[in-house]
Amino acid sequence: MLEKRHQFCILSNHWDTLSFCRRRDGEMKVLLLSIVLGLLYAGLGEAQLLLVPFSGAWKTHYLAASNKEIISEGGPFHIYLRHVQFHPNDTVDIDFYVKSDGECVKKRVTGVRREGLTYDVEYAGQNELKILQLSLTHIVGYVHNVAEDGKETDLVGIIGKRGKISKAKYQKFKKETTDRGIPEENIVNFIDNDDCPEK
C-alpha cells in the first residue's frame, strides 16, 4: 500500500518573510518570495516591477518628525496622501494635498529609485525615502529631509487604505519612530483630520 504523503505550508503575505511548503520527508520548496527578496536586496531593476501591485489609493494615517513644525498645519510635510504609482522604469509618483491658508492644494512628486527600496525625491529640499514595511494594507516609510537652508529632519510615516489601521500596525510604526529618536509627542494623527478631496 502506498503511504499517503502529507504536506503542510507556512504562508506569509508580508514581503520580508519567506513562504514555503514542507513535506514530511523534509523536502522544502522555497516559493516566489525568496526570489522577490533576492531581487530587492540585489537592487536589480526587476525589483521595481514587483512593487507595481502596491500602486493605488493610499491615505496618510500618522506622521512623526524630529522637527514637528514641518508636519504641523502649514508645514511642507503636513501631507494628505492620495495615490502612489510605482512605475517599471524605477520611478514612483506620489500624489497628495497640503494645506495653505486652510485650502487643500494638490501636489505631485516623483521619486527615482536608488537601490532596493530607497528613493531620491526632490520636495522641500532633498529627500531620501526608504520603505521600511510593505504590505497590501499598510506601508511604513522613513524620510531623511535636507531643507534648502541645510536643516535636517527625520520623518517616519504610516499610510494605509481606507479605515483605521490595526493597533499592531500602529505599534510597528511607533517602534520605527522611537528607533530613530523621534519622541512620541511628535506623532501627528492625519486620518482623523483629513478633509481634503478624495482625489
Secondary structure, DSSP 8 states (H G I E B T S, - for coil): ------EEEE---STTS--EEEETT--EEE-HHHHHHHHHHHT-THHHHHHGGG-EE-EEEEEEESSGGGGSTTSTT-EEEEEEEE-TTSEEEEEEEEEETTEEEEEEEEEEEEETTEEEEESSSEEEEEEEEE-SSEEEEEEEEE-TTS-EEEEEEEEESSS---HHHHHHHHHHHHHTT--GGGEEE-GGG--S---
